Amino acid sequence: MPAATTRNFSFICGQDDFLVGRMGRQRFEELSGSTPDEFSREVVNGFAANVDEVETAVNRFREAVLTIPMFGGRRVVWLKDVNFLADTVTGKAETTARRVEDLQQVLQSVNPEETAVLITAAPVDRRRSFAKWCEKNADFALADVGGDEGGLGAVVDAEARSIGAEFGPGALELLLARIGPNTRLLVEEVHKLAAHANGSRIEEASVAEMTPNAAQGDFFEMADAFFSGDLQWTLAALKRHFFAGGDARPVLSALQNRNRILIQLRALMDAGEASVGPGGVAGLQKAAATYGAGYGDASGEKSSFNVFTQNPWYLGKLAGAAPLPPLRRLIDNQREFIDAFEEIIRRPAGQEEVLRDMAVRCLAV
């Protein structure tokens, strides 16, 4: 990243607080490189839960900017983790707007030869006048991934390469499917998997074994075991779940979510609209053009109620992990899940027994 220009201050923003914070840390270190005196470097917390805290943050920042260095030289001030520039109740408050005007006045008066100022903010409503003013007047940088899996994949792949690792076939796609749009957790998982690979390639099997299914917050092993058709594995997974103090509801939620997706996928395959290939489910985009209007908007968050919001590669993994049950069996599964939920309400102390009996009824046939 290039060093700050002669503009009054640096402004880094985006929707992902992890990426913004990491880029900000790098910029702060660059700005502090010529300021070895630690007393000339100051970090001000810009996180505010209400308008009073916004005023406190702006006042502290003003004091930090106006403070004269004890031993002379240049100061570096970082207003970090600013969140009151977002489209939130606090961000839209009239009092906050006045404090943001005060902040702009402080920034206009900064002498970059005497004080290097850095602001990092996430999320930011870039429609606001202050954000537009920063883009024109600051050393501006946008830290974002575009909100899609392609952007996340590029970030994760770049992180792996930066530490000398690479992904094998299917490994990156499975990692994205399991973790979801959580950049911080994705980066941590990359480092964990790279350490496990010990200089070798990160393989899909390692991701499947070591990475939890944080994207849907469900009990991933139980869903994998159940839809593989392996009754013994399913019962063993249930036993481990309840031995660790787990509850039946997330298990049922995982099973219902997966089953809903498979019902839709099975219907498309039976109709000849989709098929499973090496790259995942083929024909999904064409099917979406035909049937997508009945499902609603598919451009938002992933939903088990809308198969067209799912990653075709991930769908291929779900459908190809084991022979896909016929549609009648999948519908029967859904009825069994509902019956199990109702039984748990009646017998809250017998959750493990209820799920065990349900698994036997579904998988022993």
HELIX and SHEET records of a PDB file:
HELIX    1   1 ASP A   17  SER A   32  1                                  16    
HELIX    2   2 GLU A   38  SER A   40  5                                   3    
HELIX    3   3 VAL A   51  LEU A   66  1                                  16    
HELIX    4   4 VAL A   89  LYS A   92  1                                   4    
HELIX    5   5 GLU A   94  GLN A  108  1                                  15    
HELIX    6   6 SER A  129  ASN A  137  1                                   9    
HELIX    7   7 GLU A  149  SER A  162  1                                  14    
HELIX    8   8 ALA A  171  ILE A  179  1                                   9    
HELIX    9   9 THR A  183  ALA A  197  1                                  15    
HELIX   10  10 GLU A  204  MET A  210  1                                   7    
HELIX   11  11 PHE A  220  SER A  228  1                                   9    
HELIX   12  12 LEU A  231  PHE A  243  1                                  13    
HELIX   13  13 ALA A  248  ASP A  270  1                                  23    
HELIX   14  14 LEU A  284  TYR A  291  1                                   8    
HELIX   15  15 GLY A  292  GLY A  294  5                                   3    
HELIX   16  16 VAL A  307  THR A  309  5                                   3    
HELIX   17  17 PRO A  312  GLY A  320  1                                   9    
HELIX   18  18 LEU A  327  ARG A  346  1                                  20    
HELIX   19  19 PRO A  348  GLY A  350  5                                   3    
HELIX   20  20 GLN A  351  LEU A  363  1                                  13    
SHEET    1   A 5 ARG A  41  ASN A  45  0                                        
SHEET    2   A 5 ARG A  75  VAL A  82  1                                        
SHEET    3   A 5 THR A 115  ALA A 121  1                                        
SHEET    4   A 5 PHE A   9  CYS A  13  1                                        
SHEET    5   A 5 ASP A 139  LEU A 142  1                                        
SHEET    1   B 2 SER A 275  GLY A 277  0                                        
SHEET    2   B 2 GLY A 280  ALA A 282 -1                                        
END                                                                             
